[in-house]
Amino acid sequence: MSQKGYILGVFLLGPFSLSVILKFSKKQIGIQWEELLDASPMLSNGLEPEASDARNMICETKKKRDGIWTVWSSGQLGNQLGQYAALYALAKLNDHEAYIEQGTHNWLAPIFKISLPVLHRDTAGKIPWRNFRIHDWMSEEYYHIDEKYLRLTGYPSSWTFYHHIREEIIWEITFHDFIKAETNKHLELIKGTRKNVTFIGVHVHRGDYVQIMPKVWKGVLGDKTYLEKAMDYFRTKYQEPVFVVASNGMAWCMESINASTGDIYFSGDEVESSPWKDFALLAHSDHSIMTIGTFGLWANYLVGWETIYFTNFTLPDSNF
């Protein structure tokens, strides 16, 4: 993937007063200013003080256009990350303030040190949003969106939205310290007595896609043969690889992946684990194997090293 040049004038939000955040006239949003002040708590940014201070040291302030942008919260962890990153990047690109709704905050804030402030539900419901559906990849039209109160909708999942500001996005989705500590401790236990271990995160997406891929999207899932070939590639490359397998179809993984090699670890003690624990294990690995889906895509994006991914998994006329 080729990286675009980084956008200058980086601006990250910090906490500030409601009077600055919501500069709407009564005519613009059709409600009394006093009603907005009564909705409390209105906003928070979820940043730890030291993280906020560190960011401010390297950022320049840039005047934004009037109005605010947000994104519709839908889907699970992988979708939420895609929506957050697309909002962050597109709002920055078009010089608008970005805020997240409560649903997005509920998904991401317990796991990551995200910085975008949160709109209270009551406030979000009173703003005259224009819903703007974006497709999965970046398009030329998204460089020139002229809307004051915009709510992005859809399931953006492509690196083309945000890869030009990769370092900022990675910083936005930094794990909380307690998650880092717990995950590293877990990996040490998996490592055991091995001296030169290389962790390979393996995400196997199954769940409802077992039915959806062939019946709706004209595609297939990563199968036993694909996973064996991918693992063998890393076995020939590294002295002591350990494959950390996470999946929403762990029973299938247990039946299909040969664990007699002694280098396989099934996350969650061979049952489906919590999404954030699986995600953290995958993201803290050295390299990656993925099948399909935004969950695996984002884990691999955080790893940032070598990833084997499943290609040509749909027919050419698939809408996927």
URMOGI-V548623 format. One record per run of one state. SS is the DSSP state (2 for helix, 1 for strand, 0 for the rest). FROM is the first residue (numbers start at 1). TO is the last residue. If there is no record, write none. Layout:
# URMOGI-V548623
ss:SS from:FROM to:TO
ss:SS from:FROM to:TO
This chain:
# URMOGI-V548623
ss:0 from:1 to:17
ss:2 from:18 to:21
ss:0 from:22 to:25
ss:2 from:26 to:29
ss:0 from:30 to:32
ss:2 from:33 to:38
ss:0 from:39 to:48
ss:2 from:49 to:58
ss:0 from:59 to:67
ss:1 from:68 to:71
ss:0 from:72 to:76
ss:2 from:77 to:93
ss:0 from:94 to:96
ss:1 from:97 to:98
ss:0 from:99 to:99
ss:1 from:100 to:100
ss:0 from:101 to:101
ss:2 from:102 to:108
ss:0 from:109 to:111
ss:1 from:112 to:112
ss:0 from:113 to:117
ss:1 from:118 to:118
ss:0 from:119 to:120
ss:2 from:121 to:124
ss:0 from:125 to:129
ss:1 from:130 to:133
ss:0 from:134 to:139
ss:2 from:140 to:143
ss:0 from:144 to:148
ss:1 from:149 to:153
ss:0 from:154 to:158
ss:2 from:159 to:161
ss:0 from:162 to:162
ss:2 from:163 to:172
ss:0 from:173 to:174
ss:1 from:175 to:175
ss:0 from:176 to:176
ss:2 from:177 to:191
ss:0 from:192 to:196
ss:1 from:197 to:204
ss:0 from:205 to:208
ss:2 from:209 to:215
ss:0 from:216 to:218
ss:1 from:219 to:219
ss:0 from:220 to:223
ss:2 from:224 to:237
ss:0 from:238 to:239
ss:1 from:240 to:247
ss:0 from:248 to:249
ss:2 from:250 to:256
ss:0 from:257 to:258
ss:2 from:259 to:261
ss:0 from:262 to:263
ss:1 from:264 to:266
ss:0 from:267 to:274
ss:2 from:275 to:283
ss:0 from:284 to:286
ss:1 from:287 to:290
ss:0 from:291 to:293
ss:2 from:294 to:303
ss:0 from:304 to:306
ss:1 from:307 to:308
ss:0 from:309 to:313
ss:1 from:314 to:314
ss:0 from:315 to:320
